[in-house]
Amino acid sequence: MGGQWGFLVLPLMLSASIVGEIGAVEVKVDFYTSLYTNGQKSFDRVRFVNAHGNSATSSNAKRLMEYVMDELGVSFGRSANEAPLGATNFPHRIDRMKTDGAHKVKIVTCPKCDNLRKRFITKDRIVVDKASALKKLYKSESMIQRAVSTVPDYFTFFFNERAGYPEPKYYECFNEVLIKWRQFKRYPNETERSVVRRIGEICGRLCKAVSRKHPSVLVGGPSASSARPFLNDFERFRNTKEFVEQAQRSGCLDFFSEHVYNTGGAAQDANLDLLESYTYKRSTGPRKAPLKYLISESSSYEVQWFPKDKAAPPRGGRDFRIVTEAFKVLMSTLRVHDNVLKLVTFLTLDPNDRRNQGKHRYPWSLSEGGPHGKVKATPLLYFFELLRGVEGDFVYSSSDEPDVKVHAVANSDKGYILLQNMDTSRSYDVNIKLPFGVGKVEKVVERRIWLAERALAQADIAQNLRRAGQFMWRNTTLPTIPQSVPLKPEAMTILELTFSRPMAELRTVSRTRHYASDVKNRRGDSVEAPVKIGRWSRTTFLFDDLPGGMPDAVARVRVSHSRSIKMSPKPAVIINGIPVPDYDPGMSGPKPSFSRVTFGTFVIEIPLRTLKRRSPAEVTLDYSDAGGKISSVVIEVDECKGNVCCLMANSPGYEPCKFTAIDSDQSKTRPIPNSGQRLKDPSFEGEAAEWKFEGTARVATWQRFNGDQSLEIRAPLGRAKQWVFLKEKTLYRLRCVVKGELDMLVGTVGTVYAENLKDTDPIGGSPWRSQELDFWNEVRGSYQVTLVAKPRNAARVFVDSCTIYKSTEVPPFVGSENVQASR
């Protein structure tokens, strides 16, 4: 239904607990339409699929660790063991830093050292100093200055990229330090605000010092212990502001970091909008932007799970809650993926960890068993099994129910639909709509996690669990794409579609976020958010940077507030002087169990042209009762052009979507995944440093088969090399798309085990040809792939789309039909 002003009106739904029904939800997905959020569209596993800790582990857990990193594509993205102020050099061995740093590099990279760690270590990781490191310096200005001078040298001497131990990309100054502010008072009566300011100052000075010598290392904080800015009448948020502003005044702050526990869904929606609105307003320069955001821990936590450093007995409801809360954080945060540097889930894998060696396993451990006995995986590993393979471009998706979040991702080989029910008591049947179709699909896999619920037992109550039952996992191959997907309370589902031909980008939707330039009270005075809510005391948010807008652009007005459950959740909303007709104030999931108030976001979808009738656009909120605060109003805009606008056809006037044939001249093949096959950066896009170019080998932009670049080699002196790890007793296919004559070699230094010297096959009517090499690998280990132009060929050779798949995982469009090789 649409009102006079084109507002979208969604029907209100009664709770299933009242009417005993299962809610119906419609989800739309189009794998042909890329969703660009502020110009970004990449779901990067290194950013979003991370466990906590590093890849060092005991020998009895090596195979499990390798499975997690190699088969499941998980990075271990954060460690306190590599941080500068926690090292023994500070403050007493500063003069030995160069020697000690060289020794540390040797321990990590020596030939007989942890090969698994050496193989998987990357620059894209976080190091953090423990809060206890601050005790070394907080009382003395001279000691603070000593730390500021010393930390850059630590990054110089304790890492060596050439040796295989690169410096980390992110440095967090002090872990969960604001919650421990009392430990860092200089005098008995010092206030919390004063301590927070000093911590911010120290972090800002460290940022400035590190940035001067190591500009590629980003420094931030405060690694806040929770993402609950609304607690204590937004006192937590006031501390956030003190920290950010003092750090920026004292030097710099590259990102804001926090830990998100138990607040996925509505609370994280509102938290992100508040942080972005605040930091955007503080930003300066011609390109204003919110401060970058980093989640260095996330999942669920209760003090009863690990009291006095002793783990409570495992419970199915506890394992499920840890996994579902971690997934809620991911699903809520991906909406603003363009501003997220990294997301680390607090799941660990280290039997050597003292916390994992008690009578019961550490509640957040992926493994069970000590450092010497048999190690097995815990149910928490299913979190990463669920996310197996998800990588590529974000594509357009939408849900008509706030409780059901959806994201969709596609690469050249596969598409993924990510679904989660945020509600803790209601089930939904999700109707999957593919308005433009998807073409022929080779296989559909459904992966699901849910809780087979039962009544709470005393053991569950003792661990403060709200729901009890058996942790359930399903991984099933389906005969076709399901029309409906059941989602039990807090359940998670990922559908994986294997395409019969490479998936292409045919259309785009551009999404942008816009923040209030000013906030005014009823008298017209400017006020600062969060704004106290009074009875019928109008608050107006002004927006002066909305895009010009295509005729069919859609705007979502996102209103975030904190209110007691006894108060009305539904203010009058007035846009440019026109009241919005009845709308759904529903948020994503229920009120947080730990709070007496609801903190979240409701969304009203309208045509952008409705907002553009005034400049600046005005969004006014008027509440019928007093209490609580409005934390932010943000406007999200989707701009579309042509037939893609039918995807947003929830209001009158839009035409139904009609499938159009793929135009090879206009389409753009989606990226080849890095997970699922062995070669990194298969299309030579410069995303990885694994390719080593020699002689005349270089990247070319004017010839390409996939992506934006290819490899150009001029004979006879050019070649490209990459080391890959191959499993034992496995049949592989190495395949590249080429123009010209190329030698493809697989071997070790000085030894060639397999080669294809010129054999190619046509690819339809394309000037490019397919060159493949099927080979059997007998012994596990690292092998070098070498691409070299044939010596007798004086012309240039162009190479693109190089992949190595296991024979059982070769997509149907990668080379010939049968994979076969002599042993």
Buried (B, 14 or more C-beta within 10 A) or exposed (E): EBBEBBBBBBEEBEEBEEEEEBBEBBBBBBBBBBBBBBEBBBBBBBBBBBBBBBBBBBEBBBEBBBBBBBBBBBBBBBBBEBBBBBBEBBBEEBEEBEEBBBEBBEEBBEEEBBBBBBBBBBBBBBBBBBBBBBEBBBEEEEBBEBBBEBBBBBBBBBBBEEBBBBBBBBBBBBBBBBBBBEEBBEEEEBEBEBBBBBBBBBBBBBBBBBBEEBEEBBBBBBBBBBBBBBBEBBEBBBBBBBBBBBBBEBBBBBBBBBBBBBBBBBBBBBBBBBBBBBBBBEEEEEEEEBBBBBBBBBBBBBEBBBEEEEBBEBBBBBBBBBBBBBBBBBBBBBBBBBBBBBBBBBBBBBBBBEBBBEEBBBBBBBBBBBBEEEBEBBBBBBBBBBBBBBBBBBBBBBBBBBBBBBBBBBBBBBBBBBBBBBBBEBBBEBBBBBBBEBBEBBBBBBBBBBBEBEEBEEBBEEBBBEBBBBBBBEBEEEEEBBEEBBBBBBBBBBBBBBBBBBBBBBBBBBBBBBBBBEBBBEEEEEBEBBBBBBEEBBBBBBBEBBBEBBEBBBBBBBBBBBBBEEBBBBBBBBBBEBEBBEBBBBBBBBBBEEBEBBBBBBBBBBBBBBBBEEEBBBBBBBBEBEBBBBBBBBBBBBBBBEBBBBBBBBBEEEEEBEEEEBEEEEBBBBBBBBBBBBBBBBBBBEBBEBBEBEBBBEBBEEBBBBBEBBBBBBBBEBBBBBEBBBBEEBBBBBBBBBBBBBBBBBBEEEEEBBBBEEEBEEBEEEEBBBBBBBBBBEEEEEBBBBBBBBEEBEEBBBBBBBBBBBBEBBBBBBBEEEBEBEE
